[in-house]
């Protein structure tokens, strides 16, 4: 009998299900679990290991392993595995191929069709990259389907949802959160309004919250671990694993004990469910706010929802259902295994024959499934996170005698971020706050590889060049007009002539100005016969030339930490995301408008969004690698094709800090 395969490529775990006849069932991908860790290990002989086999080898040689790379999907900078650069989509292809091979071996034949899921918030860039990933895995004719759609398909397949019922999906997985409103139709499902979500919120953030709680009890023992030492590194990985176990235990128990076996500390730290819930409540509240935005976009009221369907392993946390019910006053539908509903729905989708269009792989989903590409509203649904959404503070509760820890996915995970008393919070000395060694570096330097969007980037570069030339030409004409005395006569003293004005020049911080035309000249000006006109200094600074909605960045500080520059920055009118608008950091020996083009040498500019801990901190330039003549580090906003955003304002929106 033929069968179809559905694969849920998750941030922390990957699961699969098969559909045979009229029945879908989960595939046991591991001897110990139905899921496998989303981990890839590259051995020194070039062999790739996936899942449990990769995890076992990671303990001894973590530099050759990659995990949680789904969060880096679409990031143009590679991850280094034993010195070999690999992108997140390449790693995903190895993971996808491994799952297909394992299922094929178990069934003795390959699947007839395969469906692969993705977050509802992925836009065109990431979806095209997913197509390439599927092809790289050797699959053809695969169906691509959003995770919320897959969840509803499975739930509807169990005849729990009547036709025309409206269901809100709350999909809280290991690394991402999706919210969508979907209606069941006679032939399948359809999106209502625009899905929403938070791309960097999931179970791994809750794991980090518990790790930070435990670290705060250990008087700096975690901070003092040397991650270059195999013993310390192994001890930290073991502690992280214990924190994951504690999180899962707190879903069924009121208290969990975390064994600590560090070289300098052997003890047990107890955390209660109340403490854990206090830590994650703000994050869940933000996820509920995203769901409310999706509901509002669908044009329905919460009372019109037939149910709220929970999907994703982290949705099993009791606080999720409790807060959703209290906030929306609607029934919550929970599958027996919410972390499996997406894979089961994908298997059902794969059970219907899919067809491939011409050109880049763009798969027609099963009948009744409305893809994100269908219609303007669905296209808008592929947009990234709401940039106006506030940060997600995860407050780490503490025993009455200790400080309260604060974890924010957009900031570092400090060992002691704030102290509290019974009367309220008291800030601590920032100098005493140290970041926990939870994750490593972020992006490798260098220009984007030749891939989708290369032609667009070239066209944008040509447009930027033409626009810049036009801007300079206009500036020269204006300068000539002023040099000829063509301004308002009231601005000059009687009998006086306006002094010569040099032609407009393009300036770059730290680089000598280069004239675009020879300097304009005029005859010597006689002394004025009347006193020069005077003016009163302006009390308010002149407004910036760019519109207020222009995307820009401001570098707010620089320090040397661990032998590298650590630069803090703010972003205005956008949240940085590599696959969307992001930053190009560069030395001031480059013109801002040229950064990101293929002509720039590797190592002189770096694409950047948030660091690995979700902070707006850049730390990839070293005092030992300053190019000749460089005096500043600068940043400019770029779009998904790496063309500079708002080229007409690039010299006004570039932000720099002096090196120290």
TISENU-629114 format. One record per residue (C-alpha): residue number from 0; residue in three letters; x, y, z. Coordinates in steps of 0.001 Angstrom, whole numbers, plus 524288, in hexadecimal, padded with zeros to 5 digits. Last residue first. Layout:
<sites>
  num  residuo     px     py     pz
  NUM      ALA      X      Y      Z
...
</sites>
This chain:
<sites>
  num  residuo     px     py     pz
  659      UNK  8959E  8D03C  8525F
  658      UNK  88EEA  8D089  8452E
  657      UNK  88639  8DC43  842AE
  656      UNK  877E1  8D93C  840D0
  655      UNK  87029  8DA0F  83421
  654      UNK  86215  8DB29  82F67
  653      UNK  85DC9  8DB72  82129
  652      UNK  8509D  8E251  81FF8
  651      UNK  854FE  8EF31  81A0B
  650      UNK  85EC3  8E9C1  81048
  649      UNK  854EC  8DF40  80C51
  648      UNK  849A8  8E8A9  80A4C
  647      UNK  847A7  8E6E5  7FBA2
  646      UNK  84BA1  8D8AC  7FD31
  645      UNK  83F7D  8D5F0  80580
  644      UNK  84361  8C7CE  8089F
  643      UNK  850BA  8C32A  80438
  642      UNK  84FC0  8B728  7FB89
  641      UNK  851FC  8AAA5  8031C
  640      UNK  84724  8A35D  7FBC7
  639      UNK  83F50  8A2AA  80877
  638      UNK  8408B  8B15F  80A8B
  637      UNK  84BCD  8B91D  81030
  636      UNK  84D09  8C2C8  81B83
  635      UNK  85A63  8C8F2  81DFD
  634      UNK  86488  8C6CB  82885
  633      UNK  871A1  8CD33  82B67
  632      UNK  87E3F  8CA0D  8327D
  631      UNK  88777  8D5A0  8330C
  630      UNK  895AE  8D988  83142
  629      UNK  89990  8D156  82587
  628      UNK  8A5B9  8D604  81E50
  627      UNK  8ABC0  8C89F  81CA4
  626      UNK  8A1F0  8BDF6  82015
  625      UNK  89FDB  8BB1C  82E98
  624      UNK  8A229  8ACA1  83122
  623      UNK  8A8D1  8AC7C  83E75
  622      UNK  89E6D  8B557  84471
  621      UNK  894AF  8AA82  84109
  620      UNK  887C1  8AAFE  839C1
  619      UNK  87D22  8A0A9  83B94
  618      UNK  87638  8A523  847E5
  617      UNK  86964  8ABC5  84441
  616      UNK  85F18  8AD2A  84EE3
  615      UNK  8507A  8AEAD  84D60
  614      UNK  84DD7  8A2E5  855E8
  613      UNK  846BD  8964D  8523E
  612      UNK  8507B  88D5F  858E7
  611      UNK  856A1  888DE  84C25
  610      UNK  85831  89701  847BB
  609      UNK  84D1D  89E7F  84186
  608      UNK  84E18  8A2AE  83338
  607      UNK  85AEA  8A335  82BE3
  606      UNK  8615D  8A30F  81E96
  605      UNK  8700C  8A4F3  81FA6
  604      UNK  87980  8ADED  818B4
  603      UNK  88851  8ADFE  81722
  602      UNK  88AAF  89F53  8189C
  601      UNK  8888B  89B5C  80A90
  600      UNK  88BFB  8A5E9  800E4
  599      UNK  8816A  8AF36  7FBFF
  598      UNK  87ECA  8AE21  7ED88
  597      UNK  8731A  8A50A  7EF93
  596      UNK  86B13  8B023  7F4F2
  595      UNK  86717  8B08A  8032A
  594      UNK  86DE8  8BD3A  8068F
  593      UNK  86E46  8C60D  7FAC1
  592      UNK  86455  8D014  7FF79
  591      UNK  86B0C  8D17E  80C99
  590      UNK  877DD  8D58D  80608
  589      UNK  88294  8CCD9  80B3E
  588      UNK  88E4D  8D10D  8136E
  587      UNK  88484  8D385  81E57
  586      UNK  8854B  8C553  82256
  585      UNK  8791B  8BD45  82033
  584      UNK  86CC7  8B823  826A8
  583      UNK  861A7  8B51E  81D4E
  582      UNK  854B5  8B4DD  82468
  581      UNK  847A5  8AE14  8222F
  580      UNK  83AFC  8AF97  81AAD
  579      UNK  834F8  8A26C  81727
  578      UNK  83B62  89515  8166E
  577      UNK  8461F  899AD  81F93
  576      UNK  83C65  89EEF  8297C
  575      UNK  83E21  8ABDA  8309D
  574      UNK  831C9  8B1E1  83683
  573      UNK  82D1B  8BDE6  82F4C
  572      UNK  82955  8CC3C  830CF
  571      UNK  835A1  8CFCD  83868
  570      UNK  84034  8C619  83C0B
  569      UNK  848B4  8C7C6  84818
  568      UNK  856EA  8C410  849A0
  567      UNK  860F2  8BE6C  852F0
  566      UNK  86EC8  8BC01  84E3C
  565      UNK  877C6  8B1E1  8545B
  564      UNK  8854D  8B31E  84E70
  563      UNK  88D3C  8A6C4  84FC4
  562      UNK  89819  8A221  858F0
  561      UNK  88F23  89C3C  8631D
  560      UNK  88733  8A8A3  86474
  559      UNK  88BAF  8B5A7  85ECA
  558      UNK  88156  8C025  85FBB
  557      UNK  8787B  8C7C3  8569B
  556      UNK  86B9A  8CEC1  858A3
  555      UNK  85EF8  8D3B7  852A6
  554      UNK  85FE4  8D0A6  8442C
  553      UNK  85379  8D639  83E3E
  552      UNK  84C19  8CF4C  8337D
  551      UNK  842FF  8D354  8288E
  550      UNK  8362B  8D022  821EA
  549      UNK  82FC4  8DC80  81CB0
  548      UNK  82251  8DF1A  82292
  547      UNK  8261E  8ECD2  826EA
  546      UNK  8294C  8F0E3  818F1
  545      UNK  837B7  8F3D3  81655
  544      UNK  83D6F  90171  816DB
  543      UNK  83EF6  901A4  825A4
  542      UNK  8387B  90D1E  82C86
  541      UNK  84140  918D1  82F3A
  540      UNK  84549  91A01  83D59
  539      UNK  83D1F  92320  845D0
  538      UNK  841B7  93033  84B4C
  537      UNK  84606  93562  83E31
  536      UNK  850D8  93F5D  83EFB
  535      UNK  84C1F  94D35  83C6A
  534      UNK  850C9  95303  82FB0
  533      UNK  85969  95E38  82BE5
  532      UNK  85AC0  964F8  81EEA
  531      UNK  86812  96A00  81BAC
  530      UNK  86A88  9785D  81E34
  529      UNK  86945  9807F  811DF
  528      UNK  87358  983E8  80790
  527      UNK  876ED  975BB  80594
  526      UNK  88521  972DE  8029D
  525      UNK  886E2  96F14  7F483
  524      UNK  8852F  960DF  7F02F
  523      UNK  88FAC  95ACB  7E7E5
  522      UNK  88A15  95542  7DB2F
  521      UNK  88382  947F3  7DB90
  520      UNK  8875E  9399C  7DB9D
  519      UNK  87FF6  92CA7  7DC8B
  518      UNK  88833  92161  7E147
  517      UNK  88A32  916AC  7D715
  516      UNK  87F43  90C63  7D797
  515      UNK  87C66  90037  7DFF2
  514      UNK  88623  90464  7EA22
  513      UNK  88B92  8F931  7F296
  512      UNK  88B1E  8FB64  80133
  511      UNK  89627  8F4AC  808D6
  510      UNK  8911E  8E87B  80FB0
  509      UNK  88EF1  8E76A  81E75
  508      UNK  8805B  8E99F  81DAA
  507      UNK  87C43  8E953  80F56
  506      UNK  879D8  8F5B7  807AB
  505      UNK  874AA  8F79C  7F9F3
  504      UNK  877EF  9052D  7F532
  503      UNK  86F3E  91025  7F096
  502      UNK  8768B  91A6B  7E8C2
  501      UNK  87D91  924D0  7F07E
  500      UNK  87633  93179  7F372
  499      UNK  87BAA  93EA3  7EF21
  498      UNK  87866  94A42  7F7AF
  497      UNK  86B3C  950E6  7F604
  496      UNK  86C0A  95EE1  7F170
  495      UNK  86A93  96AF1  7F9F9
  494      UNK  864BE  977ED  7F5F6
  493      UNK  859C5  9772D  7FFCD
  492      UNK  85BDB  96C60  80A06
  491      UNK  85724  95EFC  80686
  490      UNK  84B2A  956EF  80AA6
  489      UNK  8419D  96108  80599
  488      UNK  846BA  95E90  7F80B
  487      UNK  84032  95101  7F825
  486      UNK  84938  94778  7F178
  485      UNK  84E2C  94885  7E374
  484      UNK  85B0F  94EB3  7E737
  483      UNK  86298  946E9  7DD21
  482      UNK  8694C  93E6A  7E770
  481      UNK  85BE1  93B0F  7ECFE
  480      UNK  8574A  93652  7DFBE
  479      UNK  863E1  92EB7  7DDCD
  478      UNK  861F3  927CB  7EAC9
  477      UNK  85412  92443  7E70D
  476      UNK  858C6  91EC6  7DA1B
  475      UNK  8637C  91702  7E0F9
  474      UNK  859D2  91151  7EAB7
  473      UNK  850F7  90D3F  7DF9B
  472      UNK  85C67  9064E  7D936
  471      UNK  85FEE  8FFB1  7E614
  470      UNK  85226  8FA6A  7E7D8
  469      UNK  85191  8F5E5  7D9BF
  468      UNK  85E78  8EEA2  7DB47
  467      UNK  85995  8E853  7E7EA
  466      UNK  84CDA  8E42C  7E180
  465      UNK  85427  8DE30  7D5FE
  464      UNK  85D6D  8D6AE  7DEE6
  463      UNK  85263  8D21C  7E7D7
  462      UNK  84A9B  8CD74  7DC14
  461      UNK  85646  8C5C3  7D740
  460      UNK  8582C  8BFAB  7E4C0
  459      UNK  849B4  8BC5C  7E53A
  458      UNK  84ACE  8B572  7D852
  457      UNK  85663  8ADA1  7DD34
  456      UNK  84F19  8AA01  7E9A2
  455      UNK  84357  8A5AB  7E1C8
  454      UNK  84C19  89D34  7D970
  453      UNK  851BD  896F0  7E5B5
  452      UNK  84461  89502  7EC20
  451      UNK  844C9  88647  7EC7F
  450      UNK  852B0  8819D  7EDCE
  449      UNK  86088  88676  7EC20
  448      UNK  8659F  88666  7F9FB
  447      UNK  863F8  89296  8024E
  446      UNK  87049  89A47  804E6
  445      UNK  8798E  89725  80FE7
  444      UNK  87A6A  895A3  81E78
  443      UNK  8756C  88A62  8268D
  442      UNK  86997  88CB9  82EFE
  441      UNK  8664A  8899E  83CF8
  440      UNK  86FC4  885DE  8478A
  439      UNK  86DB9  87C24  85284
  438      UNK  8624C  878CC  85B18
  437      UNK  85FB6  876AB  86999
  436      UNK  86B91  87D00  86FC7
  435      UNK  863A1  88513  87967
  434      UNK  86518  893BA  877D5
  433      UNK  86A74  89B4A  8833D
  432      UNK  863E2  8A5EC  88B2D
  431      UNK  86C82  8ACA2  89539
  430      UNK  86F36  8B830  88C77
  429      UNK  860AF  8BA57  88B20
  428      UNK  85FD4  8BD11  899D7
  427      UNK  852DB  8B789  89E22
  426      UNK  8459D  8BD84  89C6A
  425      UNK  83C0F  8BC86  8A7B9
  424      UNK  82F01  8B619  8A4E9
  423      UNK  823A1  8B6EA  8AE42
  422      UNK  81F27  8B743  8BC7E
  421      UNK  8228D  8A92F  8C00B
  420      UNK  8300F  8ABA7  8BAAF
  419      UNK  8358E  8A961  8AD55
  418      UNK  842DE  8A89A  8A6E5
  417      UNK  8446A  8A935  8984C
  416      UNK  84C30  8A2CE  88D68
  415      UNK  853CC  8987A  894D5
  414      UNK  859B8  88DE2  88C4F
  413      UNK  855E8  89534  88034
  412      UNK  84F00  88F2C  87483
  411      UNK  851D3  899AE  86A68
  410      UNK  84758  8A1C8  863E4
  409      UNK  83CC9  8A00E  85999
  408      UNK  838CA  892DB  85F21
  407      UNK  8371E  899A2  86C50
  406      UNK  83AF2  892C2  878DE
  405      UNK  839C5  89983  885E5
  404      UNK  83F13  89354  8925A
  403      UNK  839D5  896B8  89FBB
  402      UNK  843F5  897B1  8AA5B
  401      UNK  8453F  88E98  8B5E7
  400      UNK  84039  88D24  8C3D6
  399      UNK  831C5  88C34  8C077
  398      UNK  8348D  88167  8B683
  397      UNK  834A8  885EE  8A88F
  396      UNK  82B66  887FB  89D69
  395      UNK  8314F  888EC  88FCD
  394      UNK  829FD  89311  8880C
  393      UNK  828A1  88FF9  879A5
  392      UNK  8274D  89CF1  872BA
  391      UNK  8223B  89BD5  864CF
  390      UNK  8258B  8A868  85DBB
  389      UNK  81A9E  8B117  85906
  388      UNK  813A3  8AF2C  84C0C
  387      UNK  81545  8BA76  84299
  386      UNK  81D6E  8B292  8390D
  385      UNK  81243  8A8C0  8373C
  384      UNK  8198A  89C5E  8338D
  383      UNK  81CCD  8995E  82568
  382      UNK  81354  89A39  819FD
  381      UNK  80DF0  88DBF  8141A
  380      UNK  8001B  89195  81795
  379      UNK  80110  89CE8  80E29
  378      UNK  80161  892F4  8034C
  377      UNK  7F524  88CC5  808E6
  376      UNK  7EE23  899D4  808E4
  375      UNK  7F268  89C78  7FAFF
  374      UNK  7ED35  88F9D  7F5F5
  373      UNK  7F250  881C1  7F54A
  372      UNK  800F6  88121  7F84D
  371      UNK  7FE95  87D46  8066F
  370      UNK  7F89D  87098  801C0
  369      UNK  7EA06  86D8C  8024D
  368      UNK  7E82E  85F2D  8055A
  367      UNK  7DB90  85A67  7FF4E
  366      UNK  7E1B2  8510E  7F5DA
  365      UNK  7EF60  84CFA  7F9DA
  364      UNK  7FA0F  85737  7F84B
  363      UNK  7FF39  85B57  7EAE3
  362      UNK  80DF7  85BA8  7EC1A
  361      UNK  816D1  86681  7E7CF
  360      UNK  8241F  8613D  7E411
  359      UNK  82AE8  86BAE  7DC22
  358      UNK  8271B  86B0D  7CDD0
  357      UNK  81AF0  863EF  7C94B
  356      UNK  810CC  85FAC  7D32F
  355      UNK  81142  85335  7DB38
  354      UNK  8053A  84B32  7DE18
  353      UNK  800AB  84577  7EAE0
  352      UNK  7F8D5  838DF  7ECED
  351      UNK  7F13E  8386B  7F9A1
  350      UNK  7F748  83021  8044E
  349      UNK  801B1  83A73  8064C
  348      UNK  7F793  84306  80CD7
  347      UNK  7F3FA  83804  81638
  346      UNK  80260  83609  81951
  345      UNK  803B0  8449A  81BCD
  344      UNK  7F840  843FD  82541
  343      UNK  7FEE1  83914  82CCD
  342      UNK  80BB4  840A6  82D24
  341      UNK  804C3  84CCA  83240
  340      UNK  7FCB6  84546  83C3C
  339      UNK  8088E  83E82  84249
  338      UNK  80CE0  848DC  84C2E
  337      UNK  7FED8  849D2  850DD
  336      UNK  7FEC6  83B96  85552
  335      UNK  7F14C  83858  85ADE
  334      UNK  7EC0B  843C8  8530F
  333      UNK  7E7F6  84FE5  85A83
  332      UNK  7DC1F  857F5  856BB
  331      UNK  7DA5D  86433  85EF3
  330      UNK  7CC88  8693E  860EF
  329      UNK  7CAEE  87809  85FC1
  328      UNK  7CB20  8828D  86A2B
  327      UNK  7D5C2  88A21  86303
  326      UNK  7DE61  88E9B  86E4D
  325      UNK  7DADB  884B7  878DC
  324      UNK  7DA8F  8792D  86F88
  323      UNK  7E75E  87D20  8693B
  322      UNK  7EDF1  87F5A  87671
  321      UNK  7EA3B  871F0  87BBC
  320      UNK  7ED1A  86AD7  86F0E
  319      UNK  7FAE5  87063  86EC6
  318      UNK  7FD2E  86F21  87D77
  317      UNK  7FBC1  8605D  87C7A
  316      UNK  8082B  85F0A  87421
  315      UNK  803DE  855B9  8695C
  314      UNK  804D3  860FF  85FAF
  313      UNK  81397  85F26  8604F
  312      UNK  812BE  852DC  857F5
  311      UNK  80C29  85977  84C87
  310      UNK  7FDC1  85ACD  84994
  309      UNK  7F22F  85FF6  85154
  308      UNK  7E569  861DE  84A0B
  307      UNK  7DCE7  86D16  84EA8
  306      UNK  7CEBF  86985  84C6F
  305      UNK  7C214  86D2C  84599
  304      UNK  7C688  87B33  84462
  303      UNK  7BB85  8851D  842E9
  302      UNK  7BCD4  889A0  85118
  301      UNK  7CACD  88DB3  84E33
  300      UNK  7C562  8977E  8445B
  299      UNK  7C7D6  89618  835E8
  298      UNK  7CDEB  89EBD  82B81
  297      UNK  7D919  89572  828BD
  296      UNK  7E2E2  8A03F  82BBE
  295      UNK  7DCD8  8A1AB  83948
  294      UNK  7DECD  89323  83BB3
  293      UNK  7ECED  893DD  83713
  292      UNK  7EF5F  89F8F  83FF1
  291      UNK  7E94D  8980C  84B4C
  290      UNK  7F26F  88CB3  84885
  289      UNK  7FE09  89600  84916
  288      UNK  7F90C  89B26  85620
  287      UNK  7F808  88D1F  85AF5
  286      UNK  8065D  88B2B  85760
  285      UNK  809A1  8979E  85ED6
  284      UNK  80283  89285  86AD1
  283      UNK  809D4  885A5  8698A
  282      UNK  8169A  88D21  86A53
  281      UNK  81204  89523  87602
  280      UNK  80DDE  888A3  87D4B
  279      UNK  81ADE  881A1  87B3B
  278      UNK  82200  884EA  887D8
  277      UNK  815FD  88575  8908B
  276      UNK  81239  87824  88B3D
  275      UNK  81F7B  87291  88EE8
  274      UNK  81EB5  877DF  89CB2
  273      UNK  810EE  872B9  89E6E
  272      UNK  814E6  8657A  898EC
  271      UNK  81F5B  8648F  8A349
  270      UNK  82E08  86442  8A132
  269      UNK  83769  85C54  8A979
  268      UNK  8461D  85CF9  8A78E
  267      UNK  84E34  850F3  8AA8F
  266      UNK  85CB0  85114  8ADF1
  265      UNK  86A43  84E9A  8A8AD
  264      UNK  871C2  85B20  8A5DA
  263      UNK  87FAF  85D95  8A125
  262      UNK  880E9  8532E  89694
  261      UNK  87258  85462  893D9
  260      UNK  8688B  849BD  89718
  259      UNK  85BD1  850EE  899D7
  258      UNK  84F91  848A2  89B24
  257      UNK  84335  85087  8983C
  256      UNK  837C2  84D2C  8A126
  255      UNK  829EE  84F88  89C6D
  254      UNK  81DBD  8542A  8A375
  253      UNK  80F23  854DB  8A118
  252      UNK  80E91  8492F  897FC
  251      UNK  808DA  84620  88A94
  250      UNK  80D69  8517F  88235
  249      UNK  8185B  85408  88BF2
  248      UNK  81EC9  8474E  887C5
  247      UNK  82096  84C66  879F0
  246      UNK  827AB  85877  87EC2
  245      UNK  82FF1  85056  88816
  244      UNK  8341B  8473B  87D16
  243      UNK  8385C  852F3  87502
  242      UNK  84005  85829  880A9
  241      UNK  846C8  84AF8  88237
  240      UNK  84AEC  84B91  873FE
  239      UNK  850A9  85912  8760D
  238      UNK  85834  853F6  881C0
  237      UNK  85DD3  848DB  8798D
  236      UNK  861F3  85290  86F24
  235      UNK  86882  85AD2  8799B
  234      UNK  86FE8  84F1E  87F0F
  233      UNK  87476  84B2E  8717F
  232      UNK  879D7  858C1  86F1A
  231      UNK  880B5  8590E  87C2D
  230      UNK  88738  84BF5  87992
  229      UNK  88AA7  84F51  86B76
  228      UNK  89153  85C20  86F86
  227      UNK  88F7E  866C2  86560
  226      UNK  88267  869DA  86B9D
  225      UNK  8893A  86DE9  87827
  224      UNK  87ECC  86E23  882AE
  223      UNK  87F9C  879F4  88BB4
  222      UNK  87232  87F15  88825
  221      UNK  86C05  8722C  88C0D
  220      UNK  87245  8727E  89996
  219      UNK  86E12  880A5  89B89
  218      UNK  86817  87F04  8A8FE
  217      UNK  86065  872C3  8A55E
  216      UNK  85267  8772C  8A7AA
  215      UNK  85267  880E2  89C59
  214      UNK  85700  87609  8935D
  213      UNK  84AD0  86E19  8967D
  212      UNK  841BF  87941  892F5
  211      UNK  84994  87C21  8869A
  210      UNK  8488C  86DD2  882AB
  209      UNK  839E9  86E3D  8854D
  208      UNK  8384D  87A21  87C8B
  207      UNK  840FB  87416  87228
  206      UNK  837F8  86849  87183
  205      UNK  82C70  87195  86FF1
  204      UNK  8337E  87815  864A2
  203      UNK  83615  86AA1  85EBA
  202      UNK  82784  867D2  85FA9
  201      UNK  823A8  87297  85675
  200      UNK  824FA  880B6  8526E
  199      UNK  82DCE  885DC  847C9
  198      UNK  8250F  886A9  83BD2
  197      UNK  8197E  88C8D  842C6
  196      UNK  80CB7  88AA0  83BB9
  195      UNK  801C6  88FFE  83381
  194      UNK  7F8FC  88A62  82901
  193      UNK  7F1AE  8944E  820B7
  192      UNK  7E324  893C0  81E41
  191      UNK  7DBA3  88714  81D7D
  190      UNK  7E375  87BBB  81829
  189      UNK  7DC5C  870E0  81124
  188      UNK  7D9E3  8627D  813BB
  187      UNK  7D56F  85660  80C82
  186      UNK  7CAE5  8532D  80281
  185      UNK  7BE83  855BB  80A5E
  184      UNK  7C515  860EC  81150
  183      UNK  7CBDF  861BE  81E78
  182      UNK  7CF69  86FA0  821FA
  181      UNK  7DCF7  87366  826B0
  180      UNK  7E1C7  87DF7  82FE2
  179      UNK  7F076  87E49  831CD
  178      UNK  7FABC  87F91  83C6B
  177      UNK  80882  87A47  83B4A
  176      UNK  8134D  879E5  84594
  175      UNK  82147  875E3  842EA
  174      UNK  82C56  86E8E  849AE
  173      UNK  82784  8621E  85010
  172      UNK  81968  86372  84C3B
  171      UNK  80DFA  86C07  85024
  170      UNK  80342  86ACD  845E8
  169      UNK  7F6D6  871B7  84A3C
  168      UNK  7ED40  86F0C  83F2B
  167      UNK  7E03D  87633  83EE2
  166      UNK  7D50F  86E29  83976
  165      UNK  7C933  8728B  831C2
  164      UNK  7BF02  8681F  82EAF
  163      UNK  7B96F  868C9  82101
  162      UNK  7B8BE  859DB  8206D
  161      UNK  7B8FA  8536F  82DDC
  160      UNK  7C5B7  8518C  8355D
  159      UNK  7C832  84543  83D63
  158      UNK  7C701  83C48  831CC
  157      UNK  7D474  83647  83481
  156      UNK  7D8BB  83BA8  82779
  155      UNK  7D566  84939  82C7E
  154      UNK  7DFED  847FB  836F2
  153      UNK  7E9C6  84303  82D25
  152      UNK  7E6A2  84D6E  82324
  151      UNK  7E677  857F8  82DBD
  150      UNK  7F450  8548F  831FB
  149      UNK  7F91A  8542E  823EF
  148      UNK  7F340  86182  82146
  147      UNK  7F9EC  86712  82D77
  146      UNK  80725  8616E  8291E
  145      UNK  80689  8671A  81B8B
  144      UNK  806CF  85DD9  80FFD
  143      UNK  810DB  85A2C  805C3
  142      UNK  80DBB  84E56  7FD4D
  141      UNK  818FD  84704  7F724
  140      UNK  818F6  84433  7E893
  139      UNK  8275F  84129  7E884
  138      UNK  83055  83D70  7F3B7
  137      UNK  83F22  83C28  7F2CF
  136      UNK  84218  8432D  7FF89
  135      UNK  847D4  84E65  7F7A5
  134      UNK  83AB0  84FA1  7F0CF
  133      UNK  833B1  850F4  7FDC7
  132      UNK  83DA9  85AF3  80262
  131      UNK  83C14  862BC  7F5E1
  130      UNK  82D62  8635A  7F807
  129      UNK  82FEB  8676C  8061D
  128      UNK  83871  87276  800FA
  127      UNK  82D2D  876EF  7F888
  126      UNK  82487  876AC  8048B
  125      UNK  82EB0  87E3A  80C46
  124      UNK  82F3C  88947  80270
  123      UNK  8208E  8896B  8000C
  122      UNK  81D04  88B66  80E41
  121      UNK  81CD4  88210  819B5
  120      UNK  81266  885F6  82389
  119      UNK  80A5E  8799B  82259
  118      UNK  815BE  87180  8275E
  117      UNK  819A0  86620  81E7D
  116      UNK  814FB  85850  81BE5
  115      UNK  81A20  84E1A  8126A
  114      UNK  81151  844D6  80AD6
  113      UNK  81666  838A8  8040D
  112      UNK  80FD3  83028  7F9BD
  111      UNK  810D0  82200  7F56B
  110      UNK  8199C  81E91  800CB
  109      UNK  825C7  8165F  7FE3D
  108      UNK  825A7  80794  7FFCE
  107      UNK  82981  7FDB8  80A32
  106      UNK  820DF  80439  81447
  105      UNK  82B51  805C6  81ED2
  104      UNK  8360A  808D5  814FE
  103      UNK  82DA7  81310  80E3E
  102      UNK  82A82  81949  81B64
  101      UNK  83900  81A48  81E7A
  100      UNK  83C80  81F93  8110D
   99      UNK  831CC  829DF  8119C
   98      UNK  8362F  82E51  81F20
   97      UNK  8446F  82F13  81AF4
   96      UNK  8410C  836EE  80EC8
   95      UNK  839C5  8410B  816E9
   94      UNK  844E2  84274  820A4
   93      UNK  84EFA  843C4  815D3
   92      UNK  8464D  84DD0  80EF0
   91      UNK  84493  85552  81BA0
   90      UNK  85359  85656  81CF0
   89      UNK  85416  85BFC  80F4A
   88      UNK  848FA  8656C  8128B
   87      UNK  84FF4  869F9  81ED7
   86      UNK  85C30  86CFF  8171A
   85      UNK  868A6  86516  8180A
   84      UNK  8769C  86A00  8192D
   83      UNK  88086  85F34  81C25
   82      UNK  889F5  862F5  82713
   81      UNK  885F3  85799  82FB4
   80      UNK  877DB  85B5D  82D89
   79      UNK  87768  869EF  82AD3
   78      UNK  86A04  8701B  82979
   77      UNK  86817  87804  81D2C
   76      UNK  86443  88642  81B4A
   75      UNK  858D4  88845  81218
   74      UNK  84EA3  88626  81CAD
   73      UNK  8426C  880D9  81623
   72      UNK  84081  87658  82059
   71      UNK  8482A  87A92  82C76
   70      UNK  83D49  87736  835F3
   69      UNK  83C7B  869F6  82F40
   68      UNK  84AA5  8683E  83358
   67      UNK  846A1  86406  84108
   66      UNK  85243  85ACF  8410A
   65      UNK  85F52  85A31  83A0F
   64      UNK  86A9D  85105  83CD0
   63      UNK  87916  85074  83971
   62      UNK  87D65  85A58  843C1
   61      UNK  8761B  8522A  84DDF
   60      UNK  88077  84771  84D9C
   59      UNK  87ED8  83DF4  858EB
   58      UNK  870D9  840D7  85CDA
   57      UNK  86D18  842FF  84EA7
   56      UNK  86FE7  834DD  84B2F
   55      UNK  86455  82FDD  8530A
   54      UNK  85B88  83A98  84DBA
   53      UNK  85EDC  83746  83FA2
   52      UNK  85B40  828FA  84161
   51      UNK  84EC0  82D42  84828
   50      UNK  84A94  835C2  83CB8
   49      UNK  85322  83685  830A5
   48      UNK  860FA  83256  82D3A
   47      UNK  8680C  83756  82121
   46      UNK  87495  8309F  81CAF
   45      UNK  87F6C  8395E  81765
   44      UNK  88ABE  831DF  81D88
   43      UNK  88C0D  83C32  82845
   42      UNK  87E08  83991  82C5B
   41      UNK  87325  84355  82993
   40      UNK  86870  84316  833E2
   39      UNK  85A5D  8475F  8316A
   38      UNK  85080  849AD  83C4F
   37      UNK  841C3  84AF5  83B86
   36      UNK  84010  84125  84691
   35      UNK  8382D  8353E  84284
   34      UNK  829D1  832A2  844EB
   33      UNK  821D4  82677  847ED
   32      UNK  82ABB  823AB  8534C
   31      UNK  83456  819CB  858DB
   30      UNK  83752  8113B  84D1D
   29      UNK  83663  81D4A  844B9
   28      UNK  82EB7  82127  8389F
   27      UNK  82261  81A51  83D3F
   26      UNK  81907  81E51  83281
   25      UNK  80C3C  8249C  836C0
   24      UNK  7FFAB  81F65  830DD
   23      UNK  7F5DD  8237C  8269A
   22      UNK  7EA7B  81B0A  82232
   21      UNK  7E1BC  81AEE  81638
   20      UNK  7EA37  81239  80DCC
   19      UNK  7F7F3  814BD  81293
   18      UNK  7FC34  82226  8176B
   17      UNK  8099A  822DD  81DBA
   16      UNK  80E75  82BDB  82871
   15      UNK  81B2B  832E8  82B2D
   14      UNK  82169  83A63  83658
   13      UNK  82CDD  843AF  837B7
   12      UNK  83142  8495B  844AE
   11      UNK  8378A  85632  84907
   10      UNK  83404  85FC0  83E45
    9      UNK  82A5B  856BF  837AC
    8      UNK  82A18  85085  82A44
    7      UNK  81C5C  84A9F  82A38
    6      UNK  81C6C  8400A  81FDC
    5      UNK  81094  839BF  81982
    4      UNK  8121E  82D15  811E7
    3      UNK  808FD  8263B  80879
    2      UNK  80687  817A3  8074A
    1      UNK  804FC  80D8C  7FCB1
    0      UNK  80000  80000  80000
</sites>
